[in-house]
Amino acid sequence: MNFRKLIAISFAVVLYACTENTNPYDFVESLTFYASFDDGLEADFANGDPNFYMSATWSGRSEPVLMQSGNEHVAIHKNEGKYGDALWIDNSWTPVYFYKGEENVQYRDSDWSGTVSFWMRLTPDEDLPDGFSDPIQLTDSGWNDGALFVDFTDDAERIFRFAFFADREIWDPELRDWDDVPYEERPMIEFSEPVFSCDEWTHVAFTFTNFNSGVPDGEALGYINGRHIGTLSGRDQTITWNPELLAIWLGYNFRGYLDELAIFNRELNQTEIENIYSLEHPLGDLQN
């Protein structure tokens, strides 16, 4: 056998071995926060505080109340989850509910990337209260000033959106009213297909990379049921957070189910998102 052929065969064997040993679920090592809602409100895994909190109002969130069980707005519903139990929220603008974000979201002031993944079950046009609805929002201040979130619009036929708001002085230095911001300047990805239903679980994920680079190279991707549905790119995505004030807000003016909330400290790729969507068991089982 000639030398070149031997080298080619050896390379193929090594490549095959590496491929065979690759763990398609090694993204679990990048988890910083995970709440299955199977054993209550407390997160199953958290780099920071795992507890669930309530505040009477947004402005009063600096003095939160620890929640260890549900109330008339928030409850764990047995056997209603994607896997096991699920979080049910039936809430208006107040009270507000959240996990503390410090360390649970691995915020970096440079070279920052990450992924948020969760499941929802609701029929938006029928179930949601009047007005905009934010199932999940990550911010230390307000929705339009350094915030990552998903929402449903207040239209008669609700539109689902992924939102990636840099600091207000970056994306909107003129401080315009929202209705005065041209559509193409809004840092959002819209999705209008009627995939959400109270009868079926829908997987939602978004990833982001090159945030806090100081140049317009930030990129964010939205996924529905494992499918990439849109990209927001070419923007300066500078977000300045105070980690001590950062929160993972849940169920703002929302009525429906949430399950399997997971946050990762890096951008997951298309295959990894598909693998989460295709799991036949809770994400937390991968940690065992």
GINORWO-V613799 format. One record per backbone hydrogen bond with DSSP energy under -0.5 kcal/mol. NH is the residue of the N-H (numbers start at 1). CO is the residue of the C=O. If there is no record, write none. Layout:
NH;CO  NH;CO
This chain:
6;2  7;3  8;4  9;5  10;6  11;7  12;8  13;9  14;10  15;11  16;12  17;13  18;14  19;15  20;16  21;17  22;18  22;19  24;22  26;23  28;25  29;26  30;27  31;28  32;263  33;263  34;45  35;261  43;50  44;34  45;34  47;32  52;67  53;98  54;65  55;96  61;58  63;60  64;61  65;54  66;64  67;52  68;66  71;74  75;88  77;75  77;86  78;76  80;77  81;84  86;77  87;258  88;75  88;86  89;256  90;73  91;254  92;94  95;55  96;55  97;250  98;53  99;248  100;51  101;246  102;246  103;105  104;102  105;101  106;104  107;105  112;211  114;208  115;264  116;206  117;262  118;204  119;259  120;202  121;257  122;197  124;122  126;123  127;123  128;124  133;152  134;252  135;133  136;150  137;249  138;148  139;137  139;247  140;146  142;145  145;142  146;166  147;165  148;138  149;163  150;136  151;161  152;133  153;159  158;156  160;191  161;151  162;189  163;149  164;187  165;147  166;164  167;238  170;167  171;167  172;168  175;172  180;177  181;178  182;180  185;182  186;182  186;183  188;186  189;162  191;160  195;193  197;200  200;197  202;120  204;118  205;223  206;116  207;221  208;114  209;219  211;112  212;237  213;210  217;215  218;235  219;209  220;232  221;207  222;230  223;205  224;227  225;203  227;224  229;222  230;222  232;220  233;231  234;218  235;218  237;235  238;236  239;237  241;239  243;241  245;242  246;242  247;139  248;99  249;137  249;247  250;97  251;135  252;134  253;92  253;251  254;91  254;251  256;89  257;121  258;87  259;119  261;35  262;117  262;260  263;33  264;115  265;30  268;266  273;269  274;270  275;271  276;272  277;273  278;274  279;275  279;276  285;282  286;283  287;284  288;285
